[in-house]
Amino acid sequence: MRTRPTLGSLARLLLVVFVAWPALIATGTAADLKPIPVVLDTDIGDDIDDTWALIMLLKSPQLEVRLVTTTYGKAEYRGKIIARILTIAQRTDIPIGLGAGGRGGEGGQQPWVKDYALSSYAGKVHEDGVQALIDAINQASQPLTIISIGPSTTVAAALDRQPAIAPKAFFVGMQGSVRKGYDGGAVSPEWNVKADIKAAQKALLAPWKQTTITPLDTCGLVKVRGERFATLARSQDPLARALLENYRIWAKKENVTESSVLFDTVGVYLAYPGSKPLVELEDLQINVNAEGVTTLDPKGVKMSVATVWKDLGGYEDLLVKVLVGTR
């Protein structure tokens, strides 16, 4: 015979869930969470870290990818990389939007897609990725999160076309340099901001429901090496293998033993639901000056900023677990 739970037992159960929830989020095991709808906006195909971030995103059950848009030109080339990765992931249900900045151009991963036709993608390819982004936000039944891991060319174009989208969405970006710059040095203009300063000003300072960023202070410290990289190299997971194939092509060498700096992956982590126990988040007021530096400014926009790692090794462990699928 089943007995009804007592108030005491219910209270103990709720306490266990409350205590354990941050750990589930941190280790990527909370697959039973209702996924958060997201759009990834990426300049994939330049630095390899966008490829790591896209594959991390696809292997994160906490996040439901509604759209992937390209940004900062080279839309055809970037779209091909996205399409081939989505095909390997068996996620051709995810549409691709060709974003702002132009269609032509190539980059370091061109050999991986030289024989790939974007027209062969089984999913939807939106020729107007800016409008696709606007539509995704407007048609969502709950606020979307934009994960911005490139210059803000496409996001700014969407805001120019329809400013009213900002209060309907969350913005999570790999953007800026607040107290430290590259390699832990002095504050400096970070690429995603300085590449298109006017677009960065528009996107970062827009009235989103919430703005969260990982500047160089934290994302600039992430590398996978040693046994963590060896674990990834041993993986037979199709996406992990595609990732390393791309990395070798981009690095122009067959024997790779550690990653480059994986800036953009932290943007994906910050989009996870719940607390972020591996990193310190501060509420700061940020502005973007004419040189492309994200400055602390009492008149700036309040945003949540990942300023210091609490457990960088824990994050790198999490990253590898997600990439090889051992959550």
C-alpha positions in Angstrom: 0.0 0.0 0.0 1.3 3.4 -0.9 1.4 6.1 1.7 1.1 9.8 1.2 4.3 11.8 1.6 4.4 13.8 4.8 5.1 17.5 4.8 8.5 16.8 6.4 9.5 14.4 3.6 8.4 16.9 0.9 10.4 19.6 2.6 13.5 17.3 2.6 13.0 16.5 -1.1 12.7 20.2 -2.0 15.9 21.0 0.0 17.8 18.3 -1.9 16.6 19.7 -5.2 17.5 23.2 -4.2 21.0 22.2 -3.1 21.7 19.9 -6.0 20.3 22.1 -8.8 23.4 24.4 -9.3 25.6 21.3 -9.4 23.4 19.7 -12.1 23.7 22.9 -14.2 27.4 23.1 -13.7 28.0 19.5 -14.7 25.6 19.6 -17.7 23.5 16.8 -16.3 20.2 18.6 -16.0 18.9 17.2 -19.3 15.3 17.1 -17.9 15.1 20.9 -17.7 12.8 22.5 -20.1 15.2 23.8 -22.7 15.7 27.5 -23.2 15.1 28.7 -26.8 18.2 30.3 -28.3 19.5 31.8 -31.5 23.2 31.6 -32.2 24.7 34.5 -34.1 28.2 33.6 -35.3 31.1 34.5 -37.5 32.1 30.9 -37.7 34.9 30.1 -40.1 37.3 32.8 -38.9 38.6 31.8 -35.5 38.0 28.1 -34.8 36.4 28.8 -31.4 33.0 29.4 -33.0 33.0 25.8 -34.3 33.7 24.5 -30.7 30.9 26.7 -29.5 28.4 25.6 -32.1 29.1 21.9 -31.3 28.9 22.6 -27.6 25.5 24.2 -28.2 24.2 21.3 -30.2 25.2 18.9 -27.4 23.7 20.9 -24.6 20.1 19.6 -23.9 19.5 22.7 -21.7 19.3 24.8 -24.9 16.9 24.5 -27.8 18.4 26.0 -31.0 15.7 27.8 -33.0 18.0 29.4 -35.6 21.7 29.9 -36.4 22.6 33.2 -38.2 25.8 34.3 -39.7 27.3 37.7 -39.1 30.1 40.0 -40.3 29.9 38.9 -44.0 31.1 35.8 -45.7 27.6 34.5 -45.3 27.8 31.7 -47.9 31.0 30.3 -46.5 29.9 30.5 -43.0 26.5 29.0 -43.9 28.2 26.0 -45.5 30.1 25.2 -42.3 27.0 25.5 -40.2 25.0 23.4 -42.6 27.5 20.6 -42.7 27.8 20.5 -38.9 24.1 20.5 -38.5 23.8 17.6 -41.0 26.4 15.6 -39.1 24.5 16.3 -35.9 21.3 15.1 -37.6 19.8 18.5 -36.8 18.6 19.7 -40.2 15.4 20.8 -38.4 17.4 23.9 -37.4 17.2 26.7 -39.9 20.2 28.8 -41.0 20.0 32.6 -41.6 22.5 34.3 -44.0 23.2 37.5 -42.1 24.4 41.0 -42.7 27.8 42.1 -44.1 27.9 40.5 -47.5 27.8 37.0 -49.1 31.4 36.5 -50.5 34.6 35.5 -48.9 36.4 32.5 -47.4 38.5 31.6 -44.4 40.6 28.9 -42.7 38.0 26.2 -42.8 37.3 26.5 -46.5 38.9 23.1 -47.4 36.3 21.4 -45.2 33.4 22.8 -47.3 35.0 23.3 -50.7 32.9 20.5 -52.2 29.8 21.3 -50.2 26.9 23.1 -51.8 24.7 25.1 -49.4 21.7 24.2 -51.6 22.2 20.6 -50.5 21.3 21.4 -46.9 18.1 19.4 -46.1 16.9 22.2 -43.8 15.7 25.7 -44.3 18.2 28.4 -45.4 16.9 32.0 -45.0 18.4 34.3 -47.6 17.5 37.2 -45.3 19.0 36.1 -42.0 18.3 39.5 -40.4 14.5 39.1 -41.0 14.8 35.4 -39.8 16.2 36.7 -36.5 13.5 39.2 -36.1 10.8 36.7 -36.9 12.3 34.1 -34.5 12.1 36.7 -31.7 8.6 37.9 -32.5 7.1 34.4 -33.1 8.5 32.8 -29.9 6.0 32.0 -27.2 8.6 32.9 -24.6 11.6 35.2 -24.7 14.5 33.9 -26.8 18.1 34.2 -25.9 20.5 35.5 -28.5 24.0 34.0 -28.1 26.2 36.5 -29.9 29.7 35.1 -30.5 30.8 37.4 -33.4 30.8 41.0 -34.4 27.3 42.4 -33.9 26.6 43.2 -37.6 23.5 41.0 -37.9 22.1 41.8 -34.5 22.5 45.6 -35.1 20.9 45.3 -38.5 17.9 43.5 -36.9 17.6 46.3 -34.3 17.8 48.9 -37.0 15.0 47.2 -38.9 12.8 46.6 -35.8 14.0 48.1 -32.5 11.0 46.6 -30.6 12.7 43.2 -30.6 15.1 44.1 -27.8 12.7 44.0 -24.8 11.5 40.6 -26.0 14.8 38.8 -25.9 17.8 38.1 -23.7 21.3 38.9 -25.0 24.3 36.8 -24.1 27.6 37.8 -25.7 31.2 37.0 -26.0 32.1 40.6 -26.1 34.6 43.1 -24.6 37.4 43.6 -22.1 36.5 45.0 -18.7 39.4 44.7 -16.3 41.8 42.5 -18.3 42.6 42.0 -21.9 44.3 39.4 -24.1 46.5 36.9 -22.1 45.5 38.6 -18.9 47.1 41.9 -19.9 45.8 45.4 -19.9 42.2 46.2 -21.1 42.2 46.4 -24.9 39.6 46.5 -27.7 38.3 43.0 -28.1 37.8 41.7 -31.7 34.0 41.2 -31.7 33.6 44.8 -30.6 36.3 46.5 -32.5 35.5 44.7 -35.8 32.2 46.7 -36.0 32.2 49.3 -33.3 28.9 51.0 -34.3 27.1 47.6 -34.4 28.6 46.7 -31.0 27.3 49.9 -29.5 23.9 49.3 -30.9 23.7 45.7 -29.8 25.4 45.8 -26.4 23.6 49.0 -25.3 20.1 47.9 -26.5 17.3 47.5 -23.9 17.3 43.7 -23.9 15.4 41.9 -21.1 18.8 41.1 -19.7 22.3 41.5 -21.1 25.1 39.1 -20.0 28.6 39.0 -21.4 31.8 37.1 -21.0 34.7 39.5 -21.7 38.3 38.6 -22.2 38.7 38.7 -18.5 37.2 35.1 -18.4 36.7 33.7 -21.9 40.3 34.6 -22.8 41.6 32.0 -20.3 39.9 28.9 -21.7 42.0 26.2 -23.3 41.6 22.4 -23.5 44.9 20.6 -23.1 46.6 17.6 -21.5 44.3 14.7 -20.5 41.2 16.8 -21.3 42.3 17.2 -25.0 43.4 13.5 -25.1 39.9 12.5 -24.0 38.4 14.6 -26.8 40.9 13.1 -29.3 39.9 9.5 -28.3 36.2 10.2 -28.8 34.4 8.4 -31.6 31.5 10.8 -31.4 30.7 12.1 -34.9 30.6 15.8 -33.9 33.7 15.5 -31.8 35.5 14.0 -34.8 34.2 16.7 -37.1 35.4 19.3 -34.6 38.9 18.0 -34.5 39.0 17.6 -38.3 38.0 21.3 -38.6 40.6 22.2 -36.0 43.4 20.5 -37.9 42.5 22.2 -41.1 42.2 25.6 -39.5 45.5 25.1 -37.6 47.2 23.7 -40.7 48.8 20.9 -38.9 47.8 17.2 -38.3 49.3 16.8 -34.9 47.3 19.0 -32.5 47.7 18.4 -28.8 45.8 21.3 -27.3 43.1 23.8 -28.3 43.5 27.4 -29.2 41.7 29.9 -26.8 38.1 28.9 -26.8 36.5 32.3 -26.1 33.1 31.6 -27.6 32.3 28.5 -25.7 31.8 30.6 -22.5 28.9 32.4 -24.2 27.1 29.1 -24.6 27.7 28.3 -20.9 26.3 31.6 -19.8 23.1 30.9 -21.7 22.5 27.7 -19.6 19.5 28.0 -17.2 20.0 28.6 -13.5 23.1 29.7 -11.6 26.6 29.7 -13.0 28.6 28.3 -10.1 31.9 28.1 -12.1 32.2 31.8 -12.7 31.7 35.1 -10.9 29.0 37.3 -12.4 28.9 41.0 -11.4 26.3 43.6 -12.2 28.3 46.4 -13.9 27.4 49.4 -15.9 29.2 49.2 -19.3 29.6 51.5 -22.2 31.4 51.1 -25.6 33.7 54.0 -26.6 34.7 55.1 -30.0 37.9 52.9 -29.9 35.8 49.8 -29.3 36.7 49.4 -25.6 33.9 48.2 -23.2 34.4 50.7 -20.4 33.1 50.8 -16.8 30.8 53.8 -16.9 28.2 55.0 -14.2 26.1 56.2 -17.1 26.5 52.9 -19.0 24.0 50.0 -19.4 23.7 47.6 -16.5 24.6 44.1 -17.5 25.8 40.9 -15.9 29.5 40.4 -16.5 31.5 37.2 -16.0 34.6 38.8 -14.5 36.5 36.0 -12.7 36.5 32.2 -12.8 35.6 30.5 -9.6 36.7 27.1 -11.1 38.3 27.4 -14.5 39.3 23.7 -14.4 35.8 22.8 -13.6 34.6 24.6 -16.7 37.2 23.0 -18.9 36.1 19.6 -17.5 32.4 20.5 -18.3 33.3 21.6 -21.8 35.0 18.3 -22.6 32.2 16.2 -21.1 29.6 18.1 -23.2 31.7 17.7 -26.4 32.2 14.0 -26.0 28.6 13.4 -24.8 29.4 12.0 -21.3 27.0 14.2 -19.3 
